[in-house]
Amino acid sequence: MAHAAPTARARYAADLKQSGRAALARPLTLGLIYGVYAAFMKRQMGPVDVGNVFYGILCGVLFAACLFVLARVGPKLPREARAAAYGIFTGIALGYLYSLTGQSVLLSSGIALAAAAGVAVGAFYRYYTREP
């Protein structure tokens, strides 16, 4: 019965063929979380006002749009470029959130670089071991 088991190639092809709702659900959910967290960090224990709400919405929409584009374009890229793209995206997103705390730019850049390197290495390992 070993011939009936799905192969890695079949699972990979099934992952690429997501429905429209599933392809939008992840970026929108992560964008919502990112926007709420960015608005919270921008507020810095002050009162919630209209500017903070619009700031959170703007950050969340931009994050979700970039993640959606990366998810659509990513499978067409070679595994090295795709891993680097996800690493760069993660580094920029986390570095920006950390810069909202008021810390130095150098510390924000260092945290972003460390996060980007970790995600890029992890993504490359995943793509290298799971792609056909």
ROSE-577140 format. One record per residue: x, y, z of N, C-alpha, C in turn; residue number from 1. Coordinates in Angstrom, 2 decimals, always signed. Layout:
% ROSE-577140
    n.east   n.north      n.up   ca.east   ca.north     ca.up    c.east   c.north      c.up     k
         X         Y         Z         X          Y         Z         X         Y         Z   NUM
...
This chain:
% ROSE-577140
    n.east   n.north      n.up   ca.east   ca.north     ca.up    c.east   c.north      c.up     k
     +0.80     -1.20     +0.00     +0.00      +0.00     +0.00     +0.84     +1.27     +0.00     1
     +2.12     +1.14     -0.12     +2.98      +2.32     -0.09     +2.73     +3.22     -1.29     2
     +2.22     +2.65     -2.36     +1.97      +3.47     -3.55     +0.78     +4.40     -3.37     3
     -0.05     +4.18     -2.35     -1.23      +5.01     -2.13     -0.94     +6.24     -1.28     4
     +0.22     +6.28     -0.67     +0.56      +7.42     +0.19     +0.87     +8.65     -0.67     5
     +0.43     +9.82     -0.23     +0.74     +11.02     -1.01     +2.23    +11.34     -0.94     6
     +2.75    +11.79     -2.05     +4.17     +12.11     -2.11     +4.39    +13.55     -1.70     7
     +5.63    +13.89     -1.50     +5.96     +15.27     -1.13     +5.57    +16.22     -2.26     8
     +5.72    +15.79     -3.48     +5.36     +16.64     -4.62     +3.86    +16.92     -4.64     9
     +3.04    +15.93     -4.31     +1.59     +16.12     -4.28     +1.18    +17.07     -3.16    10
     +1.82    +16.92     -1.99     +1.51     +17.82     -0.88     +1.93    +19.25     -1.21    11
     +3.08    +19.40     -1.86     +3.56     +20.74     -2.22     +2.63    +21.38     -3.24    12
     +2.16    +20.62     -4.20     +1.24     +21.15     -5.20     -0.10    +21.51     -4.56    13
     -0.54    +20.72     -3.59     -1.80     +21.02     -2.91     -1.68    +22.30     -2.08    14
     -0.50    +22.55     -1.50     -0.31     +23.78     -0.72     -0.36    +25.01     -1.61    15
     +0.11    +24.88     -2.84     +0.11     +26.02     -3.75     -1.29    +26.37     -4.25    16
     -2.17    +25.39     -4.28     -3.52     +25.60     -4.81     -4.50    +25.89     -3.69    17
     -4.33    +27.00     -3.02     -5.25     +27.39     -1.96     -6.42    +28.13     -2.57    18
     -7.53    +28.05     -1.88     -8.69     +28.80     -2.36     -8.48    +30.28     -2.09    19
     -9.30    +31.11     -2.68     -9.18     +32.55     -2.52     -9.36    +33.01     -1.09    20
    -10.29    +32.41     -0.37    -10.52     +32.81     +1.02     -9.36    +32.41     +1.92    21
     -8.83    +31.22     +1.71     -7.71     +30.77     +2.54     -6.46    +31.60     +2.26    22
     -6.29    +32.01     +1.01     -5.12     +32.80     +0.66     -5.21    +34.20     +1.26    23
     -6.41    +34.70     +1.49     -6.59     +36.02     +2.10     -6.67    +35.98     +3.62    24
     -7.05    +34.85     +4.18     -7.29     +34.78     +5.63     -6.02    +34.98     +6.44    25
     -4.94    +34.32     +6.04     -3.70     +34.44     +6.81     -3.13    +35.86     +6.78    26
     -2.95    +36.46     +5.61     -2.41     +37.83     +5.62     -3.30    +38.83     +6.34    27
     -4.61    +38.69     +6.21     -5.50     +39.62     +6.90     -5.45    +39.44     +8.41    28
     -5.39    +38.21     +8.86     -5.30     +37.97    +10.30     -3.99    +38.51    +10.86    29
     -2.89    +38.20    +10.20     -1.60     +38.71    +10.66     -1.52    +40.22    +10.54    30
     -2.13    +40.79     +9.50     -2.16     +42.25     +9.35     -2.96    +42.91    +10.46    31
     -4.05    +42.28    +10.87     -4.84     +42.81    +11.97     -4.04    +42.81    +13.27    32
     -3.36    +41.71    +13.54     -2.54     +41.63    +14.75     -1.40    +42.65    +14.70    33
     -0.75    +42.77    +13.56     +0.35     +43.73    +13.41     -0.15    +45.16    +13.59    34
     -1.30    +45.48    +13.00     -1.85     +46.83    +13.13     -2.24    +47.18    +14.55    35
     -2.85    +46.25    +15.25     -3.23     +46.50    +16.65     -1.98    +46.70    +17.49    36
     -0.96    +45.88    +17.27     +0.26     +46.01    +18.06     +0.99    +47.32    +17.74    37
     +1.01    +47.72    +16.45     +1.66     +48.99    +16.08     +0.92    +50.17    +16.69    38
     -0.41    +50.13    +16.68     -1.17     +51.21    +17.29     -0.95    +51.26    +18.79    39
     -0.84    +50.10    +19.42     -0.58     +50.05    +20.86     +0.79    +50.63    +21.18    40
     +1.79    +50.30    +20.38     +3.14     +50.82    +20.61     +3.22    +52.32    +20.34    41
     +2.50    +52.79    +19.34     +2.50     +54.22    +19.03     +1.80    +55.02    +20.12    42
     +0.82    +54.43    +20.77     +0.04     +55.12    +21.79     +0.88    +55.44    +23.01    43
     +1.77    +54.55    +23.42     +2.68     +54.72    +24.55     +1.96    +55.17    +25.82    44
     +0.98    +54.41    +26.22     +0.24     +54.60    +27.47     -0.58    +55.89    +27.53    45
     -0.78    +56.53    +26.43     -1.64     +57.70    +26.40     -3.06    +57.29    +26.06    46
     -3.94    +58.25    +25.91     -5.32     +57.92    +25.56     -5.42    +57.46    +24.09    47
     -6.40    +56.63    +23.82     -6.64     +56.19    +22.46     -7.37    +57.30    +21.73    48
     -6.83    +57.69    +20.58     -7.49     +58.72    +19.79     -7.62    +58.24    +18.35    49
     -8.22    +59.07    +17.52     -8.50     +58.70    +16.14     -7.20    +58.46    +15.37    50
     -6.18    +59.25    +15.67     -4.90     +59.09    +14.98     -4.28    +57.73    +15.23    51
     -4.36    +57.22    +16.44     -3.82     +55.90    +16.74     -4.59    +54.80    +16.01    52
     -5.89    +54.96    +15.93     -6.70     +53.96    +15.24     -6.37    +53.93    +13.76    53
     -6.29    +55.10    +13.13     -5.95     +55.14    +11.71     -4.52    +54.66    +11.46    54
     -3.62    +54.94    +12.38     -2.25     +54.47    +12.26     -2.20    +52.94    +12.30    55
     -2.95    +52.34    +13.20     -3.01     +50.89    +13.28     -3.62    +50.27    +12.04    56
     -4.67    +50.89    +11.53     -5.31     +50.38    +10.31     -4.34    +50.47     +9.13    57
     -3.65    +51.59     +9.01     -2.69     +51.77     +7.92     -1.56    +50.75     +8.00    58
     -0.99    +50.57     +9.19     +0.09     +49.59     +9.35     -0.39    +48.18     +9.06    59
     -1.57    +47.83     +9.53     -2.11     +46.50     +9.28     -2.39    +46.24     +7.81    60
     -2.94    +47.22     +7.12     -3.24     +47.05     +5.69     -1.95    +46.92     +4.89    61
     -0.96    +47.74     +5.19     +0.32     +47.64     +4.47     +1.01    +46.31     +4.74    62
     +0.99    +45.87     +5.98     +1.59     +44.58     +6.32     +0.88    +43.44     +5.59    63
     -0.45    +43.44     +5.62     -1.22     +42.38     +4.96     -1.01    +42.40     +3.45    64
     -0.94    +43.59     +2.85     -0.74     +43.68     +1.40     +0.63    +43.14     +1.01    65
     +1.65    +43.52     +1.75     +3.00     +43.03     +1.45     +3.09    +41.51     +1.64    66
     +2.48    +41.00     +2.68     +2.50     +39.56     +2.92     +1.71    +38.81     +1.85    67
     +0.59    +39.37     +1.40     -0.19     +38.73     +0.34     +0.60    +38.68     -0.97    68
     +1.27    +39.78     -1.31     +2.07     +39.81     -2.54     +3.23    +38.82     -2.43    69
     +3.86    +38.77     -1.28     +4.97     +37.85     -1.08     +4.50    +36.39     -1.16    70
     +3.32    +36.11     -0.66     +2.78     +34.75     -0.74     +2.41    +34.37     -2.17    71
     +2.01    +35.34     -2.97     +1.66     +35.06     -4.37     +2.88    +34.95     -5.27    72
     +3.87    +35.81     -5.05     +5.05     +35.83     -5.90     +6.09    +34.82     -5.43    73
     +6.11    +34.51     -4.15     +7.12     +33.65     -3.56     +7.30    +32.29     -4.22    74
     +6.25    +31.54     -4.49     +6.45     +30.22     -5.09     +7.09    +30.25     -6.47    75
     +7.09    +31.39     -7.13     +7.71     +31.49     -8.45     +9.20    +31.77     -8.36    76
     +9.67    +32.15     -7.17    +11.07     +32.47     -6.97    +11.85    +31.20     -6.63    77
    +13.16    +31.20     -6.90    +13.97     +30.08     -6.42    +14.01    +30.08     -4.89    78
    +14.32    +28.93     -4.32    +14.22     +28.79     -2.86    +15.11    +29.77     -2.11    79
    +16.28    +30.09     -2.64    +17.17     +31.03     -1.96    +16.58    +32.43     -1.92    80
    +16.06    +32.87     -3.05    +15.46     +34.21     -3.12    +14.19    +34.30     -2.29    81
    +13.41    +33.22     -2.27    +12.18     +33.24     -1.47    +12.49    +33.27     +0.02    82
    +13.48    +32.51     +0.45    +13.88     +32.54     +1.86    +14.42    +33.92     +2.23    83
    +15.20    +34.52     +1.35    +15.72     +35.86     +1.61    +14.59    +36.88     +1.67    84
    +13.60    +36.75     +0.79    +12.48     +37.69     +0.78    +11.68    +37.62     +2.08    85
    +11.41    +36.41     +2.55    +10.69     +36.28     +3.82    +11.54    +36.79     +4.99    86
    +12.84    +36.56     +4.94    +13.71     +37.07     +5.98    +13.75    +38.59     +5.99    87
    +13.86    +39.20     +4.83    +13.88     +40.66     +4.74    +12.56    +41.24     +5.21    88
    +11.46    +40.63     +4.81    +10.14     +41.12     +5.22     +9.99    +41.06     +6.74    89
    +10.41    +39.95     +7.33    +10.31     +39.80     +8.78    +11.21    +40.80     +9.49    90
    +12.42    +40.99     +8.98    +13.34     +41.93     +9.60    +12.82    +43.35     +9.57    91
    +12.27    +43.76     +8.44    +11.72     +45.11     +8.32    +10.53    +45.28     +9.26    92
     +9.63    +44.30     +9.28     +8.43     +44.41    +10.12     +8.78    +44.46    +11.61    93
     +9.65    +43.58    +12.07    +10.01     +43.58    +13.48    +10.88    +44.77    +13.86    94
    +11.77    +45.17    +12.97    +12.59     +46.34    +13.24    +11.76    +47.60    +13.36    95
    +10.74    +47.72    +12.52     +9.87     +48.90    +12.60     +9.08    +48.90    +13.91    96
     +8.54    +47.75    +14.29     +7.81     +47.68    +15.55     +8.71    +48.01    +16.73    97
     +9.95    +47.53    +16.69    +10.85     +47.82    +17.80    +11.25    +49.29    +17.80    98
    +11.32    +49.92    +16.64    +11.68     +51.34    +16.61    +10.58    +52.21    +17.20    99
     +9.35    +51.72    +17.26     +8.26     +52.47    +17.86     +8.39    +52.59    +19.38   100
     +9.25    +51.78    +19.98     +9.43     +51.85    +21.43    +10.29    +53.03    +21.85   101
    +10.95    +53.68    +20.90    +11.78     +54.83    +21.22    +13.24    +54.48    +21.45   102
    +13.62    +53.24    +21.20    +15.02     +52.83    +21.35    +15.84    +53.38    +20.18   103
    +17.14    +53.18    +20.24    +18.03     +53.71    +19.21    +17.83    +52.97    +17.89   104
    +18.21    +53.65    +16.83    +18.09     +53.06    +15.49    +19.06    +51.89    +15.35   105
    +20.21    +51.99    +15.97    +21.19     +50.92    +15.89    +20.68    +49.64    +16.54   106
    +20.03    +49.75    +17.68    +19.47     +48.58    +18.35    +18.31    +48.00    +17.54   107
    +17.48    +48.85    +16.98    +16.38     +48.38    +16.13    +16.92    +47.65    +14.90   108
    +17.98    +48.19    +14.32    +18.58     +47.54    +13.15    +19.20    +46.20    +13.51   109
    +19.83    +46.13    +14.68    +20.43     +44.87    +15.10    +19.39    +43.79    +15.34   110
    +18.29    +44.15    +15.97    +17.22     +43.19    +16.20    +16.59    +42.76    +14.88   111
    +16.42    +43.71    +13.97    +15.86     +43.38    +12.66    +16.79    +42.44    +11.89   112
    +18.08    +42.69    +11.96    +19.05     +41.85    +11.26    +19.07    +40.44    +11.83   113
    +19.01    +40.33    +13.15    +19.00     +39.01    +13.78    +17.73    +38.24    +13.43   114
    +16.60    +38.91    +13.46    +15.34     +38.25    +13.11    +15.32    +37.85    +11.64   115
    +15.81    +38.73    +10.78    +15.85     +38.43     +9.35    +16.74    +37.24     +9.06   116
    +17.90    +37.18     +9.70    +18.81     +36.06     +9.48    +18.19    +34.75     +9.96   117
    +17.56    +34.78    +11.12    +16.93     +33.57    +11.64    +15.80    +33.06    +10.76   118
    +14.96    +33.96    +10.31    +13.84     +33.55     +9.46    +14.34    +33.09     +8.09   119
    +15.35    +33.75     +7.55    +15.88     +33.35     +6.24    +16.50    +31.96     +6.31   120
    +17.26    +31.68     +7.36    +17.87     +30.36     +7.50    +16.78    +29.29     +7.71   121
    +15.81    +29.58     +8.55    +14.72     +28.63     +8.77    +13.89    +28.38     +7.53   122
    +13.59    +29.44     +6.79    +12.81     +29.29     +5.56    +13.60    +28.53     +4.50   123
    +14.89    +28.82     +4.39    +15.70     +28.09     +3.41    +15.75    +26.61     +3.75   124
    +15.90    +26.29     +5.01    +15.91     +24.89     +5.42    +14.58    +24.21     +5.08   125
    +13.49    +24.90     +5.34    +12.18     +24.33     +5.04    +12.00    +24.12     +3.55   126
    +12.35    +25.11     +2.74    +12.18     +24.98     +1.30    +13.13    +23.96     +0.71   127
    +14.33    +23.87     +1.25    +15.31     +22.92     +0.73    +14.91    +21.49     +1.01   128
    +14.29    +21.25     +2.16    +13.94     +19.88     +2.52    +12.56    +19.46     +2.03   129
    +11.70    +20.41     +1.67    +10.33     +20.03     +1.32     +9.96    +20.24     -0.14   130
    +10.75    +21.00     -0.89    +10.42     +21.18     -2.30    +10.87    +19.99     -3.11   131
    +10.18    +19.73     -4.20    +10.59     +18.60     -5.06    +11.87    +18.91     -5.79   132
